[in-house]
Amino acid sequence: MLRIKVNELNLDQVLHYTADMLKKGGIIAYPTETFYGLGAKFDMEDSLKKLYDIKQRPKEKAMPLIIGNKELLTVIIASMNMNKTDVSLMDRFWPGPLTLIFPAKENLSEYITAGTHKVAVRIPGESFALYLAITASFPITATSANLSGTSPAQDAETVIRYFGDKIDLIIDGGTTSGGLPSTIVDVTGDEIKMLREGMIKKELLTSTTMSLK
């Protein structure tokens, strides 16, 4: 396991190194705007399986993704024929702490969908995670860096305590802010459904969608 401390001076170099590690099937830990996440390239089946195993994650729990731009939705969702509500939510809250659940593309790994035929995705807010997603130009898993049922990690030391050499690379960005996780909204039906209220409150989402009617 390699640990790299990232700063303004080495950021570009670290981003490209990390993206290359993901392309080779590596599993990484990286700081987001709230906690540390565990990353694998979205279409590396062996890496996704290993990620489930080391997290001791129940197979029925889907794996969220991050992307660097909306154009990448074409590789993971079933159709880009979105309604004005979907578009409005993305325009207002991306980049940011809003995870949207779309119908998944047919060939997307079951380690991502957990057999639901849906995929959870967001463009993260200002953080190493956002820069990595932009640099990589492919979807990356963004499951929290913790063993299933334990508290999410806010620093590299906690990630090491949880996983040790079971992951390939830790990007040490210091202590993250913590706080509430992203809000999760299912937009696969006729009406949007909030599955988890996080940093974006229900009232704000409601006012956004009501303004379109």
C-alpha positions in Angstrom: 0.0 0.0 0.0 1.3 3.4 -1.0 0.4 6.6 0.8 0.8 9.9 -1.0 0.2 13.3 0.7 -1.4 15.7 -1.8 -0.9 19.4 -1.8 -1.2 22.3 -4.3 2.3 21.7 -5.6 1.9 18.0 -6.5 -1.8 17.9 -7.2 -1.7 17.5 -11.0 1.0 14.8 -10.8 -1.0 12.9 -8.1 -4.2 13.1 -10.0 -2.7 11.5 -13.2 -0.9 8.9 -11.1 -4.1 8.0 -9.3 -6.1 7.8 -12.5 -3.5 5.5 -14.0 -3.7 3.3 -10.9 -7.4 3.0 -11.4 -7.0 2.1 -15.0 -4.7 -0.8 -14.0 -7.3 -2.2 -11.6 -6.1 -0.6 -8.4 -8.2 0.2 -5.4 -7.7 3.6 -3.9 -8.8 5.7 -0.9 -9.3 9.4 -1.6 -10.7 12.5 0.2 -14.1 13.8 -0.8 -15.8 17.0 0.4 -17.1 15.1 3.5 -15.3 11.8 4.2 -12.8 9.5 2.5 -14.1 7.2 -0.3 -12.9 4.0 -1.8 -12.4 4.1 -5.6 -12.2 1.5 -8.3 -12.8 2.0 -12.1 -16.5 1.3 -12.7 -16.0 -1.5 -15.3 -13.1 -3.4 -13.6 -15.1 -6.5 -12.4 -12.3 -8.0 -10.3 -11.6 -4.7 -8.6 -15.3 -4.2 -7.8 -15.5 -7.7 -6.3 -12.4 -7.1 -4.2 -13.9 -3.8 -3.0 -17.0 -5.5 -1.8 -14.9 -8.2 -0.1 -12.6 -5.8 1.8 -15.5 -3.6 2.9 -17.5 -6.7 4.0 -20.3 -5.0 2.1 -23.6 -6.9 1.7 -24.1 -7.9 -1.9 -27.6 -6.3 -1.9 -26.1 -2.9 -1.3 -25.4 -1.0 -4.5 -22.2 1.0 -5.1 -22.5 4.8 -5.8 -20.3 6.4 -8.5 -18.8 9.8 -9.1 -18.2 11.4 -12.5 -16.5 14.6 -13.6 -19.0 15.8 -16.1 -22.6 15.1 -17.2 -21.5 13.7 -20.6 -20.2 10.6 -18.8 -23.8 9.6 -17.8 -24.0 8.1 -21.3 -21.8 5.2 -20.3 -23.8 4.2 -17.2 -27.5 5.2 -17.6 -30.0 3.6 -19.8 -31.2 6.7 -21.6 -30.4 10.4 -21.8 -34.0 11.3 -22.5 -34.4 13.1 -19.2 -37.3 15.2 -18.0 -36.9 18.8 -17.0 -36.9 17.9 -13.3 -33.8 15.7 -13.7 -32.0 18.4 -15.7 -33.0 21.1 -13.2 -31.7 19.1 -10.2 -28.3 18.5 -12.0 -28.0 22.1 -13.1 -28.7 23.4 -9.6 -26.9 20.9 -7.3 -24.0 19.5 -9.4 -21.1 19.6 -8.6 -22.3 19.0 -5.0 -23.8 16.6 -2.5 -26.8 15.3 -4.5 -26.7 11.7 -5.6 -29.3 10.9 -8.3 -30.5 7.4 -9.1 -31.1 6.6 -12.7 -32.1 3.5 -14.7 -28.8 1.7 -15.3 -27.3 0.7 -18.6 -27.9 -3.0 -19.3 -24.2 -4.0 -19.2 -23.3 -2.2 -16.0 -21.8 -4.5 -13.3 -24.1 -5.9 -10.7 -21.5 -4.8 -8.2 -22.6 -1.3 -9.1 -26.3 -2.0 -9.3 -26.8 -4.8 -6.8 -29.3 -6.2 -9.2 -31.6 -3.2 -8.9 -31.1 -2.1 -12.6 -30.4 1.3 -11.2 -27.2 3.4 -10.7 -26.5 6.1 -8.1 -24.2 8.9 -9.3 -23.2 12.4 -8.6 -20.6 15.0 -9.6 -18.9 15.7 -6.2 -18.4 19.2 -4.8 -15.1 21.0 -4.5 -12.5 18.4 -3.4 -9.8 16.0 -4.6 -12.7 13.7 -5.6 -14.0 16.2 -8.1 -10.5 16.8 -9.6 -9.9 13.1 -9.9 -13.3 12.4 -11.6 -12.5 15.2 -14.1 -8.9 13.9 -14.7 -9.9 10.3 -15.0 -12.8 10.8 -17.5 -14.5 7.6 -16.4 -16.9 6.8 -13.5 -15.3 5.9 -10.2 -16.8 4.2 -7.2 -17.4 6.5 -4.2 -18.4 4.1 -1.4 -17.3 5.3 2.0 -13.9 4.2 3.2 -15.0 2.1 6.1 -15.9 -1.5 7.0 -19.6 -2.1 6.6 -21.4 -0.9 9.8 -18.5 1.3 11.1 -18.0 5.0 11.0 -16.7 6.6 7.7 -13.1 7.7 7.8 -12.2 11.4 8.0 -8.4 10.9 7.7 -5.8 8.6 6.2 -4.9 7.0 9.6 -8.4 5.7 10.0 -8.4 4.3 6.4 -5.2 2.5 7.2 -6.6 1.1 10.5 -9.6 -0.2 8.6 -7.9 -1.7 5.5 -4.1 -1.7 5.8 -2.5 -3.3 2.8 -5.8 -4.5 1.3 -5.9 -1.3 -0.8 -3.3 -0.1 -3.2 -3.1 3.6 -2.7 -4.2 6.2 -0.2 -4.3 9.8 -1.2 -3.8 11.7 2.1 -5.5 15.1 1.9 -5.6 15.6 5.6 -8.7 15.6 7.7 -12.0 16.0 5.8 -14.9 18.1 7.0 -17.2 15.2 7.8 -20.8 16.3 8.4 -23.8 15.0 6.6 -23.5 12.7 3.5 -25.0 13.5 0.1 -28.7 13.5 -0.3 -30.0 10.6 -2.4 -32.9 11.0 -4.8 -34.4 8.4 -7.0 -35.5 9.9 -10.4 -36.4 6.6 -12.1 -40.2 7.0 -11.6 -42.8 9.6 -12.5 -42.3 11.3 -9.2 -38.9 11.8 -7.5 -38.3 10.0 -4.2 -35.9 11.1 -1.5 -34.2 8.0 -0.2 -31.8 9.8 2.2 -31.8 13.4 3.4 -28.3 14.7 3.7 -26.6 18.0 3.1 -29.4 19.1 0.7 -32.6 19.4 2.7 -36.0 18.1 1.5 -37.5 21.6 1.6 -34.8 22.9 -0.9 -35.4 20.0 -3.2 -39.2 20.4 -3.0 -38.9 24.1 -3.8 -36.7 23.4 -6.8 -39.1 20.8 -8.3 -42.2 22.8 -7.5 -40.8 25.8 -9.4 -41.0 23.7 -12.6 -44.7 23.0 -12.3 
